[in-house]
Each structure stands twice: as structure tokens, then as C-alpha cells.
């Protein structure tokens, strides 16, 4: 099964609810919503967080959920298809930031390490225009400022010293511009 981030979270929640039902452990709506809680999500559930902080013992909740997740995983890891679903869901979540992963880690459920493969090449290709632009600016600066017999041999020393901070600023500015439109800032 191929998971999205949301479907992987829902998979873990469904395993948690299923185990709570089997063990006859109460797991109310606020506890379920807190399992999925993430401050970094587009729509954090602050209402659930406020009720949880006011009415629940976080340590007892984490202990209960950790136990349920550990038992669910222990049962499922002996079933090939279920084990594969756990692995795929946890791989999809990778380094996601939500409360439920804290309890997955406390339950000592192994999470696959993120793959470097395709992500590395995608990042390298996205950085290519930035690298070319920076190298061009550095190359021009080298010939203008540090090569007195180079392309622009008629510039006096004082003008080349004035141009040096300008090139440093230009290198910084190119980095700033590409940082604002780079892959992590898009969409």
C-alpha cells in the first residue's frame, strides 16, 4: 500500500483504536485528536491541545498509547502484509513532526531510515542554477579584483578595493535570492 502523510497518520491511529477496542481501553475523541496533533501542520488542532492540557495527564496518556502501539505492532509484525504496512507508513512519515511519533518511538517501534537516493539528485539539480550563478560572480570578481593584468587591467588599485566589498555583497545577495525561491520555500 502506498501512503500519503495523512493516510499514514490515519493508519497508525486506526491501529491504535483497534488495539484499544480489543483491550477495552477507553480512547476518547480528544486523545485521538492529540495523537495526530502537530504544531507545524497547516491546521493545528489547538482546541484539542487546550482541552488536553487542561483535563488530561500527559504522562499517563503517553504510557497508555505507547503500550497500545507496542502491543499492536507486536501482533502485526508476525503477519507479513501487516508488517509491510507498518514499515511503509513509518517510512512515509519519515521525519514528520506530530505527537503520535513520540509514542511510536517510546514503544521502540523501528522506523526505517530515510533514503538518500532520489532526494539527493533532485536537490543537486535544484541547486545547479544557484551554483552556476555563484561561480560566475566569483569568477568575475577574481578577474576584476585580483588579476591586475587580467581582463580589466586599466582599473586603478583603489577602484578594485572598492569593488571587493561590492562583490562580497553580490555573492551574499545571490544566495539570499536563491534561498527565497529555493526548493524548501516553494509551495
Protein Blocks (a to p, Z undefined) as FASTA:
>chain_A
ZZdfklmmmmmmmmmmmmmmmnopacdfklmmmmmgcfkbmbdcfklmmmmmmmpcfklm
mmmmmmmmmmmmmmmmmpmklmmmmmmmmmmnmmaccfklmmmmmnopacddddfklmmm
mmmmmmmmmmmmmmmmmmmmmmmmmmmklmblmbcfklmmmmmmmmmmmmmmmmmmmmmm
mmklgZZ
